[in-house]
Amino acid sequence: METQVSGGPPPTALPNGPLVSTNGATDDSKTNLIVNYLPQNMTQEEFKSLFGSIGEIESCKLVRDKITGQSLGYGFVNYVDPNDADKAINTLNGLKLQTKTIKVSYARPSSASIRDANLYVSGLPKTMSQKEMEQLFSQYGRIITSRILVDQVTGVSRGVGFIRFDKRIEAEEAIKGLNGQKPLGASEPITVKFANNPSQKTGQALLTHLYQSSARRYAGPLHHQTQRFRLDNLLNMAYGVKR
């Protein structure tokens, strides 16, 4: 999906991916890139090496889940020279890496119209792929990133996903159109809501605590089974979803 948005204040990448405006900073709107659809097993070193082959990099960040450390499939690259950023788009956009085709574009600046456009989706069919989820939601607007949570041991979908739209109004339309609906292949209605509700931070803190305490208390198969069960339940608590 396209992520380029022209104009607006200069952006700067935060450690976890969002972009914010800065006052008095050097204009990096033509040097800062967002890279989507990266292979899950791609390392920070490989990511830097790939884009460093184009030109001198000021900074780059492969975004990972704060709890599991798993790659979220996207990252940011900030070049020193705007010409290298343009060259990276022309050279690497559409490049096939393993089973993925990466998307390279200018990172978007932040504004009120694009803030808080991240959706939490539950009740998805376990057979639904990330691409199919994107197709379902793309009718409502431009998707920046998406992912479906999978069991770390079995690789099976948990029926939970995230969709980040370009603009909040697009996310609002997706909620109106899809919340409580049954997509193709679903036996139950899906729940679509904003991910940034007031209970999210509390839930994330609980998840972090559980992940750390479970790792200390359990070992072997019981550890994995208990941890997955509790993580699933607390994930639902984090976003206020009853399943």
Stockholm file with secondary structure:
# STOCKHOLM 1.0

chainA/1-243         METQVSGGPPPTALPNGPLVSTNGATDDSKTNLIVNYLPQNMTQEEFKSLFGSIGEIESCKLVRDKITGQSLGYGFVNYVDPNDADKAINTLNGLKLQTKTIKVSYARPSSASIRDANLYVSGLPKTMSQKEMEQLFSQYGRIITSRILVDQVTGVSRGVGFIRFDKRIEAEEAIKGLNGQKPLGASEPITVKFANNPSQKTGQALLTHLYQSSARRYAGPLHHQTQRFRLDNLLNMAYGVKR
#=GR chainA/1-243 SS CCCCCCSSSCEEECTTSCEEECSSCCCCTTTEEEEESCCTTCCHHHHHHHHHTTSCEEEEEEEECTTTCCEEEEEEEEESSHHHHHHHHHHHTTCEETTEECEEEECCCCCTTTSSCEEEEESCCTTCCHHHHHHHHGGGSCEEEEEEEECTTTCCEEEEEEEEESSHHHHHHHHHHHTTCCCTTCSSCCEEEESCCTTHHHHHHHHHHHHHHHHHHCCHHHHHHHHHHHHHHHHHHHTTCCC
#=GC SS_cons         CCCCCCSSSCEEECTTSCEEECSSCCCCTTTEEEEESCCTTCCHHHHHHHHHTTSCEEEEEEEECTTTCCEEEEEEEEESSHHHHHHHHHHHTTCEETTEECEEEECCCCCTTTSSCEEEEESCCTTCCHHHHHHHHGGGSCEEEEEEEECTTTCCEEEEEEEEESSHHHHHHHHHHHTTCCCTTCSSCCEEEESCCTTHHHHHHHHHHHHHHHHHHCCHHHHHHHHHHHHHHHHHHHTTCCC
//
